[in-house]
Amino acid sequence: MSATGTSPTTPPGQRVGTLPAPRTGTDPAGADRPATRHRAAVLGVLTAIAAIAAVVRAWQLDALGFNSDEAVYAGQAASLAGNPRYADLFPVFRAHPMLFQALLSPFFRAGEADVAGRVVVVVLGVATVLAVYPLGARLYNRRVGLVAALLLAVMPYHVVVTRQVLLDGPMVLFATLTLYCLVRFVQAQRLAWYLATAAMLGLTMLTKETSVVLAGGVYAFLALTPMVRRPVRATLVALPVLAAIFAVHPLSQALAGRSSTGRNYLVWQLFRRPNHPMDFYLDNVPTAVGPLVLAAALGGLWWARRRRSWRETLLLSWIAVPVVFFQLWPVKGFQYLLPVAVPVVLLAARALVTLPVPARLARRAWPRRARPATPAEEPAAGVARLVPTVRLAAVAVVAVSLLWPSWNAVNHAGRTTFLAGSGGVPGGREAGRWLAANTPEGSVILTVGPSMANIVRYYGSRQSYGLSVSPNPLHRNPSYTPLQNPDASMRANDLHYVVWDSFSARRSTYFSERLLTLVRRYHGRVVHTEYVDGSDRTPVPVIIIYEVRP
């Protein structure tokens, strides 16, 4: 792209829209064969990468049941589809927009369905991996696109989240398509691509409203890149497109008479107490993204600093805005920073493809020849032979460093600790199904917190309440109903079973002790226990169900 931003940008050394000219005396039809073979090779590599991505995400997909957020989104989808099992337990309108839940709803029309929902997310996760290739090819070249797709295919952060019925995996797919449309706009300077960027960002926000922060990434990029034309008039057209698409969410709430739900949720989010310390992301996200990926991305920014262009500014803006926002926002979740995974793998792939090789390594790799090489040609020839091997080895090392922890994560079916957003809850599905099969219809359950209450509702089809839900509207999710006086409910025989779980107990020892006090006070007896194997293979109770009576 020129300084005025009016001509398309093409990566150095790459010609767009040209094919090799046929040689004299040869069949012109044969001129297309090298290009055809090249496209076939790229398609073969992409197919292999997609297969790896699918296997890692689908392996033992049903080993654990839903966690709390999965139960909520799946329950919404089921209610939206009119599934009678969930219609009275999960309201259609809760906190977030409904695009993803509407996509899931055809699979939740009847009965209990959980694997189908996760399969849909796996497919969308693999689609995101494939979408990274054209983005990388547009930004740099095909090699960068392929390497970036491979890194995302095996990255533990993306693998773990795209195995769950969460909003973040589908949201990242739309965010990647938004980034692609923005790149096409910068290169072609066509209004259609700018409007496509706005439309895709609207769909991203309609999947999860917190992705509005990515609009800040677009603004930061345009503000920091003077060589890219800032289309003020086009923005006046694009903003209504964005607003019209996202308006589906508040309009659907208004038509259903649930406008207050959105307002209450916004108030709760603004005044919500911090749920993790400030160093939460620093402790959890870098290892999930991959230390070598981060090292490659930072290293590439350093050794290619003289070739910096608007591309790096765009990717860094796409990273910096979400990181700063979610770091400053008191509420933190493991999966919230997932949108930064795509620009990080693109920067890492660019670094690996352009990895510099010292000349002394080339001299060591220079083979003996009958005629000694001249001093002028030896280093150049040695580097030419060694560089592809070194870069390919570097890609392999980084990919293996990601694949190993990803494989461990998908094979780790049981554990005694749980981080929200990092996977299913051991024993939750089994406990819920036990309640459905062994307790009378109409039984009401008390749990430590709303997380286990959601799982009990989904798998147990029983009304349940979380003891830790605050009676203060500013300190609770508007979707949850508090128990004003648990003691009175116990005495009136309005609560019949109590479920204690180790995961909620670790987050809130106060409410765990209070729940166990109620168990002792109201003659609780253990009727069912779920175990997982501890570090020494000793069974550890993670969920205990008590029957209580006045």
C-alpha positions in Angstrom: 0.0 0.0 0.0 1.4 3.4 -0.9 1.7 6.3 1.6 -1.6 7.7 0.5 -3.3 4.3 1.0 -4.9 4.2 -2.4 -3.3 1.1 -3.9 -3.4 -2.5 -2.8 -0.6 -3.9 -0.6 1.2 -7.0 -1.6 3.8 -8.8 0.6 7.4 -8.4 -0.7 8.3 -10.9 -3.4 4.7 -11.9 -4.0 2.8 -11.0 -7.2 -0.9 -11.2 -7.0 -3.1 -12.4 -9.9 -0.2 -13.6 -12.1 0.6 -17.0 -13.4 4.0 -18.3 -14.8 4.2 -17.6 -18.5 4.4 -20.7 -20.7 7.7 -21.6 -22.1 8.3 -21.4 -25.8 7.7 -24.6 -27.6 5.7 -26.1 -24.8 2.0 -26.7 -24.3 0.5 -23.5 -22.8 -1.9 -25.6 -20.8 1.0 -27.0 -18.9 1.8 -23.5 -17.5 -0.9 -24.0 -14.9 0.5 -27.2 -13.6 3.0 -25.7 -11.1 0.4 -23.4 -9.7 -2.1 -26.3 -9.5 0.4 -28.4 -7.7 1.2 -25.6 -5.3 -2.5 -25.1 -4.6 -2.9 -28.8 -4.1 0.1 -28.9 -1.7 -1.4 -26.0 0.3 -4.8 -27.7 0.4 -3.1 -30.9 1.6 -1.3 -29.1 4.4 -4.4 -27.3 5.5 -6.4 -30.5 5.5 -3.7 -32.1 7.7 -3.8 -29.1 10.1 -7.6 -29.2 10.2 -7.5 -32.9 11.0 -5.0 -32.4 13.9 -7.2 -29.5 15.2 -10.3 -31.7 15.1 -8.7 -34.7 16.7 -7.2 -32.7 19.6 -10.5 -30.9 20.2 -12.8 -33.9 19.9 -10.7 -36.5 21.8 -12.6 -37.7 24.9 -15.0 -34.8 24.3 -17.6 -36.4 26.6 -15.3 -37.4 29.4 -16.6 -34.7 31.7 -20.0 -33.1 31.9 -20.8 -29.5 31.6 -19.5 -26.8 33.8 -21.8 -24.0 35.1 -21.5 -21.7 32.0 -21.9 -24.6 29.6 -25.1 -25.7 31.5 -26.5 -22.1 31.2 -25.9 -21.7 27.5 -27.1 -25.2 26.7 -30.1 -24.7 28.9 -30.9 -21.4 27.1 -30.6 -23.2 23.7 -32.9 -26.0 24.9 -35.5 -23.5 26.2 -35.2 -21.6 22.9 -36.0 -24.8 21.1 -39.0 -25.5 23.4 -37.5 -28.5 25.1 -39.9 -29.2 28.0 -37.1 -30.6 30.2 -35.5 -27.2 30.5 -38.1 -24.6 29.7 -39.0 -24.0 33.4 -35.4 -24.1 34.7 -33.5 -21.9 32.2 -35.0 -18.6 31.0 -34.3 -17.8 27.4 -33.1 -14.3 28.1 -30.3 -14.0 30.6 -27.0 -12.0 30.5 -25.6 -12.4 27.0 -26.9 -12.1 23.4 -28.4 -15.2 21.8 -26.7 -15.7 18.5 -24.7 -18.8 19.5 -27.6 -20.2 21.6 -29.9 -19.9 18.6 -27.3 -21.7 16.5 -27.3 -24.5 19.1 -31.1 -24.7 19.6 -31.9 -27.2 16.8 -29.7 -29.8 18.5 -31.5 -29.4 21.9 -35.1 -29.9 20.9 -35.7 -33.0 23.1 -34.1 -34.8 26.0 -30.7 -34.2 27.5 -28.1 -33.2 24.9 -24.5 -32.1 25.7 -22.2 -33.8 23.3 -24.0 -32.3 20.3 -23.4 -28.8 21.6 -19.7 -29.4 22.1 -19.4 -30.9 18.6 -20.8 -27.6 17.2 -18.1 -25.7 19.1 -15.4 -28.0 17.9 -16.5 -27.4 14.3 -16.4 -23.7 14.9 -13.0 -24.0 16.5 -11.6 -25.8 13.5 -13.2 -23.2 11.2 -11.2 -20.6 13.1 -8.0 -22.5 12.5 -8.8 -22.6 8.8 -9.7 -18.9 8.8 -6.3 -18.0 10.1 -4.6 -19.2 6.9 -6.2 -16.6 4.5 -5.6 -13.9 7.1 -1.9 -14.8 7.4 -1.5 -15.2 3.7 -3.1 -11.7 3.2 -1.0 -10.1 5.8 2.3 -11.7 4.9 2.5 -14.9 2.7 1.1 -18.4 2.5 3.9 -19.9 4.7 3.0 -17.5 7.6 -0.7 -18.4 7.1 0.1 -22.2 7.3 2.4 -21.9 10.3 -0.1 -19.6 12.2 -2.9 -22.1 11.5 -0.8 -25.0 12.8 0.1 -23.1 16.0 -3.5 -22.2 16.7 -4.6 -25.8 15.9 -2.5 -27.2 18.8 -2.5 -24.2 21.2 -3.8 -25.3 24.6 -5.7 -22.0 25.2 -7.7 -22.3 22.0 -8.0 -26.1 22.3 -9.4 -26.1 25.8 -12.0 -23.3 25.3 -13.2 -24.7 21.9 -14.1 -28.0 23.6 -16.7 -26.3 25.7 -20.2 -24.8 25.1 -18.9 -21.3 25.7 -19.5 -18.1 23.8 -15.8 -17.3 23.5 -14.9 -19.9 20.9 -17.5 -18.8 18.3 -16.8 -15.2 19.2 -13.1 -15.6 18.2 -14.2 -17.0 14.8 -16.2 -13.9 14.0 -13.4 -11.7 15.4 -10.9 -13.4 13.0 -13.2 -12.8 10.1 -13.5 -9.1 11.3 -9.8 -8.8 11.2 -9.6 -10.4 7.7 -12.2 -7.9 6.4 -10.2 -5.0 7.9 -7.0 -6.2 6.2 -8.8 -6.5 2.9 -10.1 -2.9 3.4 -6.6 -1.6 4.1 -5.2 -3.3 1.0 -8.0 -2.5 -1.4 -9.5 0.7 0.1 -13.0 -0.4 -0.9 -16.1 0.7 1.0 -17.5 -2.8 0.7 -14.7 -4.3 2.8 -15.1 -1.5 5.4 -18.8 -2.3 5.7 -18.0 -6.0 5.9 -15.7 -5.2 8.8 -18.5 -3.4 10.6 -21.0 -6.2 9.9 -18.6 -8.9 11.2 -17.8 -6.9 14.3 -21.5 -6.6 14.9 -21.9 -10.4 14.7 -18.9 -10.8 17.0 -20.6 -8.5 19.6 -23.9 -10.4 19.0 -22.1 -13.6 20.1 -20.6 -12.0 23.2 -21.1 -8.3 24.0 -17.7 -7.9 25.7 -16.1 -8.1 22.3 -17.0 -4.5 21.8 -13.5 -3.9 23.1 -12.2 -5.0 19.7 -13.7 -1.8 18.2 -11.1 -0.1 20.3 -8.5 -2.2 18.6 -9.8 -1.0 15.2 -9.7 2.7 16.4 -6.2 2.3 17.9 -4.9 0.9 14.6 -6.4 3.7 12.5 -5.1 6.3 14.9 -1.6 4.9 15.1 -1.2 4.3 11.3 -1.1 7.6 9.4 -0.2 5.9 6.1 -3.6 4.2 6.2 -6.4 6.4 5.0 -9.0 7.0 7.8 -12.4 6.9 6.1 -14.5 9.4 8.0 -17.4 9.3 5.6 -17.3 5.5 5.3 -17.3 5.3 9.1 -20.6 7.3 9.2 -22.0 4.6 7.0 -20.4 1.6 8.8 -21.5 2.6 12.3 -25.2 2.2 11.5 -24.5 -1.2 10.0 -22.7 -2.2 13.2 -25.5 -0.8 15.4 -28.3 -2.4 13.3 -26.8 -5.9 13.7 -26.1 -5.6 17.4 -29.6 -4.0 17.9 -31.1 -7.5 17.4 -30.1 -8.2 21.1 -31.9 -5.4 22.9 -34.8 -5.5 20.4 -35.4 -9.2 21.1 -35.4 -8.5 24.8 -37.8 -5.6 24.4 -40.2 -7.7 22.2 -40.1 -10.4 24.8 -40.8 -7.9 27.6 -37.4 -8.6 29.2 -35.6 -5.3 28.8 -35.0 -5.1 32.5 -32.9 -8.2 32.3 -30.3 -6.4 30.2 -30.3 -3.3 32.4 -30.0 -5.3 35.6 -27.1 -7.3 34.1 -25.2 -4.2 33.1 -25.6 -2.7 36.6 -24.4 -6.0 38.2 -21.3 -6.1 35.9 -20.4 -2.5 36.7 -20.6 -3.0 40.5 -19.5 -6.6 40.6 -16.8 -7.5 43.1 -13.4 -8.8 41.8 -13.4 -12.6 41.4 -9.6 -13.0 40.9 -6.4 -11.2 41.9 -4.7 -8.8 39.5 -2.1 -11.3 38.5 -4.7 -13.9 37.4 -4.0 -13.5 33.7 -0.2 -13.4 34.2 -0.4 -16.7 36.1 -2.7 -18.6 33.7 -2.7 -17.2 30.2 1.0 -17.3 29.1 1.3 -21.0 29.8 -1.9 -21.7 28.0 -0.8 -19.6 25.0 2.6 -21.2 25.0 5.9 -19.7 26.3 7.7 -20.5 23.0 4.9 -18.9 21.0 5.2 -15.7 23.0 9.0 -15.8 22.8 8.8 -16.2 19.0 6.3 -13.3 18.7 8.4 -11.0 20.8 11.6 -12.1 19.1 10.2 -11.5 15.6 9.1 -8.0 16.6 12.8 -7.3 17.6 14.8 -8.9 14.8 12.4 -7.6 12.1 11.9 -4.2 13.6 13.4 -2.4 10.6 10.7 -4.0 8.4 7.9 -3.0 10.6 4.7 -2.0 8.8 1.0 -1.3 9.4 0.6 -5.1 9.7 2.4 -5.3 13.1 0.6 -2.2 14.3 -2.8 -3.8 13.5 -1.9 -7.1 15.3 -0.5 -5.3 18.3 -3.5 -3.1 18.6 -5.8 -6.2 18.4 -3.7 -7.6 21.3 -3.2 -4.5 23.5 -6.8 -3.2 23.8 -8.4 -6.5 25.1 -5.4 -7.2 27.4 -5.5 -3.7 29.0 -9.3 -3.7 29.3 -9.7 -7.1 30.9 -6.7 -6.5 33.1 -8.3 -3.4 34.5 -11.8 -4.8 34.6 -12.3 -6.3 38.1 -14.1 -9.4 36.7 -11.6 -11.9 35.1 -12.2 -15.2 33.4 -9.8 -17.7 31.9 -11.3 -17.5 28.4 -11.7 -13.7 28.2 -8.4 -13.1 26.5 -8.9 -15.7 23.8 -9.3 -13.1 21.0 -5.6 -12.3 21.3 -4.6 -15.9 20.4 -5.0 -15.2 16.7 -2.7 -12.1 16.4 -0.2 -13.8 18.7 0.1 -16.8 16.4 0.4 -14.6 13.4 3.3 -12.7 14.9 4.9 -15.9 16.0 4.5 -17.5 12.6 6.0 -14.4 10.9 9.0 -14.7 13.3 9.5 -18.4 12.6 9.2 -17.9 8.8 11.8 -15.1 8.9 14.0 -16.6 11.6 17.6 -15.4 11.1 20.4 -18.0 10.9 23.9 -17.0 11.9 26.5 -17.3 9.2 28.8 -19.4 11.4 26.1 -22.1 11.5 26.1 -22.1 7.7 29.8 -22.6 7.6 29.6 -25.6 9.8 26.8 -27.1 7.6 28.7 -26.5 4.4 29.5 -29.9 2.8 32.8 -30.9 1.4 33.1 -30.5 -2.4 35.6 -31.5 -5.0 36.2 -27.8 -5.7 36.5 -25.7 -2.6 34.0 -22.9 -2.5 35.3 -19.4 -2.8 35.1 -17.2 0.3 32.4 -15.1 -1.4 30.0 -18.0 -2.2 30.4 -20.3 0.8 28.4 -18.4 3.4 25.6 -17.5 0.9 25.3 -21.1 -0.3 25.5 -22.5 3.2 22.7 -20.2 4.5 20.6 -21.0 1.4 20.8 -24.6 2.3 20.5 -24.4 6.0 17.9 -21.7 6.6 14.8 -23.7 5.5 15.9 -26.6 7.7 16.5 -24.4 10.7 13.2 -22.6 10.3 11.2 -25.9 9.8 12.9 -27.3 12.9 11.9 -24.2 14.9 8.3 -24.5 13.7 8.3 -28.2 14.7 9.7 -27.4 18.2 7.2 -24.7 18.9 4.3 -26.9 17.6 5.3 -29.9 19.8 5.7 -27.6 22.8 2.0 -26.7 22.3 0.7 -30.2 21.3 2.1 -31.9 24.4 0.2 -29.8 27.0 -2.9 -29.8 24.8 -2.9 -33.6 24.7 -2.4 -33.7 28.5 -5.3 -31.3 29.0 -7.8 -33.3 26.8 -6.8 -36.6 28.5 -7.0 -35.3 32.1 -10.6 -36.5 32.8 -10.6 -36.1 36.6 -9.1 -33.6 39.0 -9.8 -32.2 42.5 -9.4 -28.5 41.5 -11.3 -26.6 38.9 -10.7 -23.3 37.1 -13.8 -21.7 35.5 -13.6 -21.8 31.7 -10.9 -24.4 31.7 -13.1 -27.5 31.2 -15.9 -29.6 32.6 -16.7 -30.3 36.2 -15.7 -33.8 37.4 -18.7 -35.6 38.9 -21.2 -32.9 38.1 -23.1 -34.7 35.4 -23.1 -37.9 37.4 -24.4 -36.2 40.5 -27.2 -34.5 38.5 -28.3 -37.7 36.8 -28.4 -39.4 40.2 -30.7 -36.7 41.5 -32.9 -37.1 38.5 -33.2 -40.8 38.9 -33.4 -41.1 42.7 -35.2 -38.1 44.0 -39.0 -37.3 43.8 -40.3 -34.9 41.2 -40.5 -31.4 42.7 -37.5 -31.9 45.0 -35.6 -28.7 45.7 -31.8 -28.6 46.1 -29.5 -26.3 48.0 -25.9 -25.9 46.8 -22.9 -23.9 48.0 -23.1 -21.5 45.0 -24.9 -20.9 41.7 -22.3 -22.8 39.7 -23.3 -26.2 41.0 -26.9 -25.1 41.1 -26.8 -24.6 37.3 -25.3 -28.1 36.8 -28.0 -29.7 39.0 -30.7 -27.9 37.0 -29.3 -29.1 33.7 -28.6 -32.7 34.5 -30.9 -33.3 37.4 -34.0 -31.4 36.2 -34.5 -30.1 39.7 -34.9 -26.6 41.0 -31.9 -25.5 42.9 -30.6 -22.5 44.8 -27.1 -21.3 45.6 -26.5 -20.4 49.2 -23.8 -17.8 48.3 -26.2 -15.8 46.1 -26.4 -12.4 47.7 -29.8 -10.8 48.5 -28.4 -7.5 47.5 -29.3 -6.9 43.8 -26.0 -5.1 43.2 -23.9 -8.1 44.3 -25.6 -10.9 42.4 -26.3 -12.0 38.9 -29.9 -10.9 38.1 -30.6 -14.4 36.7 -30.2 -16.0 40.2 -32.8 -16.0 42.9 -31.5 -15.7 46.4 -32.8 -17.5 49.5 -33.7 -14.8 52.0 -33.7 -17.3 54.9 -32.3 -20.8 54.3 -33.1 -21.8 57.9 -36.8 -21.0 57.4 -36.9 -22.9 54.1 -35.4 -25.9 55.8 -37.9 -25.8 58.7 -40.8 -25.4 56.2 -39.5 -28.4 54.3 -39.0 -26.3 51.2 -35.5 -27.7 50.7 -35.0 -31.4 50.5 -31.4 -32.1 49.5 -28.1 -30.4 49.9 -25.2 -30.7 47.5 -21.7 -29.9 48.7 -18.9 -29.7 46.1 -15.2 -29.2 46.6 -14.8 -26.8 43.7 -17.2 -24.2 45.2 -15.9 -24.9 48.7 -12.4 -23.9 47.7 -13.6 -20.6 46.2 -15.8 -19.8 49.3 -14.9 -21.5 52.5 -17.4 -19.3 54.4 -20.5 -20.5 52.5 -19.1 -24.1 52.5 -19.0 -24.1 56.3 -22.4 -22.5 56.5 -23.9 -25.1 54.2 -22.4 -27.9 56.3 -23.7 -26.3 59.4 -27.2 -26.5 57.9 -26.6 -30.1 57.1 -25.8 -30.9 60.7 -28.6 -28.8 62.0 -31.2 -30.5 59.9 -30.2 -34.1 60.3 -28.4 -34.5 57.0 -27.4 -37.9 55.9 -25.1 -38.8 52.9 -27.1 -40.5 50.1 -24.6 -40.2 47.3 -20.9 -39.2 46.7 -18.9 -38.6 43.6 -15.1 -39.3 43.7 -12.1 -38.6 41.6 -8.6 -40.1 42.0 -6.2 -37.9 43.9 -2.5 -37.5 43.1 -1.7 -40.8 45.0 -4.6 -42.7 43.3 -6.7 -42.4 46.5 -10.4 -41.6 45.8 -11.2 -38.0 46.8 -14.8 -36.9 47.3 -15.6 -33.9 45.1 -19.5 -33.9 45.4 -21.5 -35.1 48.3 -25.4 -35.2 48.3 -27.2 -35.0 51.6 -30.8 -35.6 52.4 -32.1 -33.2 55.0 -35.4 -33.0 57.0 -36.8 -30.5 59.5 
